[in-house]
Amino acid sequence: MLNDSMSCQQVFLDLSEKDVKHVRPIFQELETLKIKIESADSKEMIDSLKFAQKNLITKLYTDSAVAKTPAVLDFLGTIIEADCKFLIFAHHQPLIDAIEQYLVKKKVKCIRIDGQTPVTTRQTLVTDFQNKDDIKAAVRQCLRQDQPTFRGASVKPPYSKELMCQCASAVRYASSCNLRF
C-alpha cells in the first residue's frame, strides 16, 4: 500500500502506427473468427474455431509486448533524465528483458524481480533497492503471487490482484519525479 506521501500512477503511452502495424491484422482475424463462431453449425466447427481464437489471443499477447517496447523505452529515457528512483511493472517477459537491457545500456543500476528470481533472494533485492541510493530502478513482473514488500521505499507497488492485473506494462514512479503524462 502507498502512504499519503507517495504517488503511484499508471502511464498510458501512445504507440506509433509503425509499432502497432503488425498487431492490427490479428484484431481483424479475431473479429472474423468471432463471426464464424457465431454462425458455425456444428460443435466440432465451433471447437476448432475457438482453438484458433485462443492461438490468436496468445499471439496478440506476445506481439503486443513487441509493439509497446519502443514507447516504453522512450518514456524510460524521460524518467532516467529526472534522476529519481522508480518502479516498473510489466507482464510480458520480452518487455521486461528489453527494459532491463535498456537500463543496463543507460548505466542505470537496477534490480529485477520476475518469475525466474528465486524466492529466497527477492526480499534482499527489495532491501537493496530501498537502501542503496545508486540503485535507481526496480523492474517487476506484474503476475507474481508472492511479491516481496517494498516498505520504506520511495516507490511502492499496489498489492491487490485487481490492481496488479491493471498495471500491464505501466511505469510507476514517485511523485518526487514531477513527471505527469
N, C-alpha and C positions, 0 to 999 in steps of 0.2 A: 504494500500500500504506500501511497505517496503521503508525505506530511504536508502541512499547509504551505511550507516554503518551497515546495517542489512544483515543477510544472512538467507535464508529460503530454506531448502532442503527437498525434498521428499525422503524418505528412503525406499528402497525395500529390504525386508528380505527374505532369503531362508528358506522355510518351510521344515521340516523333512518329510521323506517318511511316517513315522508313523502318522504325523499330517494331511497329505492330503489323506491318505489311504481311508477314508470313503467318500471323495468327488469325487474321480476318477470314481466310478460307476455311479454317477449322470451325468457326462460328457458323458459317454458311452451311457446311456439311452437317453440323449438328441440327440446324433448322430443317434441313432436308430429311434427315433421319427421323426427326420428331413427326413430321408429316407422314412419312412412310409407316412409322409405328402405329399412328392413329388410324391409318387406313388398311393396315395388314389384316388378312382374313384367316390366318392360322397361328396357332400358338408357336409352332416351330419358326415361322417367319418373324413373329414378334421377338422371340428369344434371340434369334440371330441378329436382328436389328439392334436390340438392346445391348448385346455383346459388342457390336460395332460402336455403339454410342459410348459405352464405358471406355473403350480403347481411345476414342477421340477425346473424351474428357481427360484421360491420362495424358495424352499428347498435348492438349491445351495447357494443362497444369505445368508440364515441363517447358513447353515453348514460351509460356508467359514469363518465366524466370529470365529467359534469354532476352525477351522484349524489354523487360524492366531494367536490366543491368545498366545500360548507358545512362539512363536518367538518374538512377540511384547513385551511381559513381559520380556523376556531375554534381549532385546535391551534396554528397560527402565532401567534395572539394570545398564547397562553401562552408561546411561545418568545420573542416580542418583549419581553414583560414581564420575562423573565430577563436581558435585555440582554447576550446573548452573540452571537458570530459563529456562523453556521450555514449549512449547505449543504442545498439542497432539490433532490431529484430528482423528475421526473415524466415519464411517457411522453406524455401527451395534450397537444396544443397548446392546447386551450381551458383546461385546468387550469393550464398554465404561464402563459398570459395572465392568468388570474384571480389567481394567486399574485403575479405582478409588479404588477398593478393594486392589490392589497391592500397590498403593501409600500409602494408609492408613496403610497397613501391614508394609511397609518400613518406616513409620513415616515421610512421605514427605507431608507437608501441601500443599493442592491444592484447586482450585475452579473447579466447573463443570458447564458447560452451555450446556444444551440439550433441547429437546422439552418439558420437564417437568419443566424447570426453568421458573418461572414467568417473563414476560417481564419487570415488574417493578423492579426486583432485578438484572437483568443482568448487567447493567452498573455499579452498586455498586460492583458486583463481579469482574468485569474487573478492576475497580479502585483499589480494594484491591490487585489484582494480580500485578498491576503496581507499587503500592506504598509500599507494605509490603514485606520487604526482606525475611521474613520467609515463604512466600507463593512461593514455587518453581515451581509449575506446574499448568497449566490451561488445563483442559480436555474439548474438544469442539466437538460437533456433527457437521459434515460437512453440513448437509442438511438444516439448519435453514435459512430462508429468512431474518429474522430481526436481524442480528448479531450486537452486540454492537461493538463499535470501541475500539481498543487496542492502541490508540495513546500514545506515550511516553513509551511503554513497550519495553523491550529488545528483545521481540519476537512478531512479528505481523503476522496475517493470511492474505492470499490472499482474495480479495473481489469479483473477477469476478466469475460468476456462473460456467464458464468452469473450472477454477482452483479449485473451491470448489468441483466439481464433480470428479476431478482427484485425490483428496487427500485421497482417500479411505484408511482408517487405516494407514495413513502415520504419521510419527513422525516428527515434525518440531522443530528446535531448533536454538538458537542464535549462531552466529559464535564464540562467546566467549567460547563456549564449546570445540572447537577444535576437534570435532568428525566428521570424514568423512568416510562414508561407501559406 
